[in-house]
Every structure is written in C-alpha cells, then in structure tokens.
Amino acid sequence: MTHLSFLKNTLPLVWLDQQEALNLLYQHEVLNHKLIWACARNRDLEAYALPEHRGVLLWDPETGNLMVSVLPEGVYITPDLLKGVKTVEGPHASMKPFLEANPNQDVLPRTSLIYTLESQHLTLDREFRRLRADDVEAANWLIEFNEETRGRTLTRAEALRMLYATYREFYILEHRQKAAAVAAVNRWTFNYRSVSFVYVPPQSRGKGFGRRLMASLSAFLIQEKQKKVLLFADPDNLAANQLYRSLGFEVAGEYTSLVLSEG
C-alpha cells in the first residue's frame, strides 16, 4: 500500500482514525460534504490531520486521489506536496493557491457551485414518487445524462447498478402515468442530503418537469426527512443554475477537482 510518504517528508502529519477524521470534517459540513461521505463509506482511505488539526487529508492509495478539506487562511497545499497524486479535490479556497501558482496546461480544473436549500415553502407534487422496477427508461436516461454532462458512456449494466445501489435513491416525476424526469439523492451527511443526476429527456424539456421534480424532491427531503438540501452544479449550465436559484437555493461555496497530468 502506498502511504503519503511524499507529504510526510514535508509536513508532520498525524494519522487519524475514521471517527477523528469525521469530527474534524463536520466542522464545515457543507464545504466538506464530499469528504465526509467518502470518509464514512470507504474504509480503505487513509486520513491525516495537518499540524494543529488545521485540516484533513484523505488519501486513496488505490486511485491516487487526494481529498483536501477546508483549510484556514494561510494554510494551503503546494505543488511539491502532490508528487505521486493523480487527482486532487476539495473546497475551491483550498485549491485556489495551487491553481494560482500553476496557471498552465498541466492542471485541468473542474469547479462546481455548491448550492444549499433550507426553506420549507415548496410543496410535493402528486405525480412525484420513488423509482420503481418497471421504470425501464430510467436506465437509458442515466446513460444519456453521463454522456451529456460527463462525456462518459455507461453500459446498461452499469446504469442499472447505479439505479438500484443501496446507497442511492432515485425519484421520478410522472406525466400522464409515464416517467418524465428523474433525480437522485446520492450522498447524505448529518444535516444534509445531496441531490444529483437531475435529468429531463430531450422530448420532455421546456415543459416544467425539471422544476416540478426539484421542487417536490426538495420539499420531500426538508419536510418529511427533516434534512436540508445540497447539490453541486456546473457553473456553465445556465438553465440549471437559474432553476436552482428560482427555487430558493443559495450558493454556499465552490468545489474544485484537478486531474494532474503526471501522477
């Protein structure tokens, strides 16, 4: 197993057990949302605290992915700390000094806006429901979603595994007794549920189905699950961002992932 020797030689890191890491990460539940979920689910991750517990690093030796938590002002990662890392991700403020120091083609950043919603003014649509086994078109929609947003082609078997994974819940908006839009609750922390895979097929767009689905799913999570809602959005997807803001979502921060050209 590859440990963080490249970091240990530079920083006096402290190894953390899972609960210690979660306790530190929960100090910033929204911005550290992805790290909390990863730490809680993946027992193979190595967790380390920066000096004086000023931040947390999660290292996946299998994939070469490093996750960096919220860092206090003046504390940041530098390029020399990333030798051997294939991808690095975390709240944008933690990534920003590295990006500014490396404005070149060797680093390919991808930044998402983090939206949160706490209001209970939304209502459940009567055509909103949980995904059923007979919603066969949902697998095709998941394939289309990944092609449109991530440039990745899923097999039907992969799509079905994603749809019915025990750690993910999919919801449907019907129209005339047929599924018209789909979305998922993909990650959860103590106070928040994360919504993702929001997709309306081309033939159903422009009819308000996406808005009705997001309004209903948000109302369901806030009113019935007693949780706040969180989602990550591509800042270049103007239609989606307009929709989220119109429903009352507010930007709480940014999250950036970097694919390093040399691992």
Secondary structure as GFF3:
##gff-version 3
##sequence-region A 1 263
A	DSSP	alpha_helix	5	8	.	.	.	ID=ss1
A	DSSP	beta_strand	14	16	.	.	.	ID=ss2
A	DSSP	alpha_helix	18	25	.	.	.	ID=ss3
A	DSSP	three_ten_helix	26	28	.	.	.	ID=ss4
A	DSSP	alpha_helix	33	41	.	.	.	ID=ss5
A	DSSP	beta_strand	46	49	.	.	.	ID=ss6
A	DSSP	three_ten_helix	51	53	.	.	.	ID=ss7
A	DSSP	beta_strand	56	60	.	.	.	ID=ss8
A	DSSP	beta_strand	65	68	.	.	.	ID=ss9
A	DSSP	three_ten_helix	79	82	.	.	.	ID=ss10
A	DSSP	beta_strand	87	91	.	.	.	ID=ss11
A	DSSP	alpha_helix	92	101	.	.	.	ID=ss12
A	DSSP	beta_strand	107	117	.	.	.	ID=ss13
A	DSSP	beta_strand	128	130	.	.	.	ID=ss14
A	DSSP	alpha_helix	137	150	.	.	.	ID=ss15
A	DSSP	alpha_helix	156	163	.	.	.	ID=ss16
A	DSSP	beta_strand	169	175	.	.	.	ID=ss17
A	DSSP	beta_strand	178	188	.	.	.	ID=ss18
A	DSSP	beta_strand	192	199	.	.	.	ID=ss19
A	DSSP	three_ten_helix	202	204	.	.	.	ID=ss20
A	DSSP	alpha_helix	209	219	.	.	.	ID=ss21
A	DSSP	pi_helix	220	224	.	.	.	ID=ss22
A	DSSP	beta_strand	228	233	.	.	.	ID=ss23
A	DSSP	alpha_helix	238	246	.	.	.	ID=ss24
A	DSSP	beta_strand	250	260	.	.	.	ID=ss25
###
